[in-house]
Amino acid sequence: MYAVIRTGGKQYRVAPGDVLKIETVASDSQTVEFTDVLAVSGEPGALAKPASAKVTAEVLGQGRGEKILVFHLKRKKQYKKLQGHRQNFTEVRIKSIEADGVTASA
């Protein structure tokens, strides 16, 4: 069973046991619950929009991604600008997917 969730402006395909890096989530506890579930697949080849679904995950840690260099250049004008960026992330492990009363867990 897998689900498609939306968090941080992005969509992720998750299954129980998956570990993924998402945009930073403010959470006091070690578990995060995603209620914005776009689609759920219970069997191969079938995809449905559930009436009520949630995905539960545990927080493994916080961090910062690799450095990305942003380079601006205006040719023939002697203008160059180099800027670096590191995006914050939260690493989570998917514990369970619950959709319309059916639960799949790792």
Backbone torsions as a table, in degrees:
resi	resn	phi	psi	omega
1	MET	NA	136.3	174.6
2	TYR	-138.0	164.6	-179.4
3	ALA	-138.6	157.6	174.2
4	VAL	-111.8	118.4	-178.6
5	ILE	-116.2	160.4	176.9
6	ARG	-121.5	125.4	176.1
7	THR	-153.0	139.5	178.5
8	GLY	65.3	25.1	179.5
9	GLY	80.7	5.9	179.9
10	LYS	-125.7	161.6	178.1
11	GLN	-114.2	139.6	-178.2
12	TYR	-129.9	141.2	172.8
13	ARG	-97.0	116.5	-174.2
14	VAL	-124.4	150.5	174.7
15	ALA	-133.9	157.1	179.0
16	PRO	-57.7	131.6	-179.1
17	GLY	97.1	-11.7	-179.9
18	ASP	-69.7	145.3	173.9
19	VAL	-115.3	125.8	-179.0
20	LEU	-143.0	158.8	178.6
21	LYS	-104.3	121.9	-179.0
22	ILE	-119.4	172.2	174.8
23	GLU	-59.1	153.1	-176.0
24	THR	-56.0	129.1	179.4
25	VAL	-115.9	126.1	177.2
26	ALA	-80.0	112.1	-178.6
27	SER	-142.0	128.3	178.2
28	ASP	-77.5	-35.6	-178.1
29	SER	-93.6	-179.9	-179.3
30	GLN	-90.1	2.3	177.8
31	THR	-119.2	146.4	178.3
32	VAL	-126.2	140.0	179.9
33	GLU	-119.0	125.1	178.7
34	PHE	-103.4	119.8	-179.7
35	THR	-104.4	-10.6	178.8
36	ASP	-87.4	76.9	-178.8
37	VAL	-99.1	121.4	-175.9
38	LEU	-87.2	-37.1	-177.8
39	ALA	-156.6	153.8	178.2
40	VAL	-135.5	139.2	176.2
41	SER	-122.2	119.4	179.5
42	GLY	-95.3	-28.7	-179.1
43	GLU	-135.0	155.8	-177.4
44	PRO	-59.5	132.2	176.7
45	GLY	87.7	-4.4	-179.6
46	ALA	-115.8	132.8	179.4
47	LEU	-135.8	129.1	-176.1
48	ALA	-138.9	153.5	174.3
49	LYS	-91.1	114.1	-176.8
50	PRO	-77.4	152.5	176.2
51	ALA	-72.5	-43.4	176.7
52	SER	-141.2	127.3	-178.8
53	ALA	-152.5	153.1	174.4
54	LYS	-150.8	151.8	178.8
55	VAL	-121.0	128.4	-179.1
56	THR	-107.5	135.4	-179.0
57	ALA	-138.3	154.4	175.2
58	GLU	-106.5	142.0	-178.4
59	VAL	-82.6	125.0	178.3
60	LEU	-93.6	-30.1	178.7
61	GLY	169.0	172.1	177.8
62	GLN	-112.6	158.8	178.6
63	GLY	-172.2	-173.6	177.2
64	ARG	-128.5	139.2	-176.9
65	GLY	-75.4	-176.0	178.3
66	GLU	-66.4	154.1	179.5
67	LYS	-74.9	132.6	177.2
68	ILE	-111.9	128.0	179.0
69	LEU	-94.5	130.4	178.1
70	VAL	-111.1	119.7	-175.3
71	PHE	-119.1	124.1	177.0
72	HIS	-110.0	137.8	-178.9
73	LEU	-143.6	130.0	170.2
74	LYS	-114.3	106.5	-173.8
75	ARG	-67.9	150.0	-179.5
76	LYS	67.2	4.3	-179.2
77	LYS	-115.6	0.3	-178.7
78	GLN	58.3	38.1	178.3
79	TYR	-115.3	120.3	176.0
80	LYS	-138.1	140.3	179.2
81	LYS	-143.0	128.6	179.6
82	LEU	-119.5	128.0	-177.1
83	GLN	-137.6	139.5	178.6
84	GLY	-105.9	156.5	179.7
85	HIS	-148.7	136.6	173.4
86	ARG	-127.1	122.5	-176.3
87	GLN	-88.4	135.9	175.0
88	ASN	-75.6	148.3	178.2
89	PHE	-145.0	162.8	172.1
90	THR	-121.1	129.6	179.3
91	GLU	-96.3	125.4	-176.9
92	VAL	-128.1	153.4	173.3
93	ARG	-116.5	127.1	-178.5
94	ILE	-73.8	123.4	-180.0
95	LYS	-93.7	-47.4	-176.9
96	SER	-152.9	155.6	174.1
97	ILE	-122.2	125.3	-179.1
98	GLU	-122.3	118.4	-177.4
99	ALA	-138.6	119.8	177.2
100	ASP	51.9	41.4	177.1
101	GLY	86.1	-5.5	178.3
102	VAL	-101.4	129.7	-177.0
103	THR	-118.7	134.2	173.1
104	ALA	-123.8	128.1	-179.2
105	SER	-129.6	162.6	-177.3
106	ALA	-75.7	NA	NA
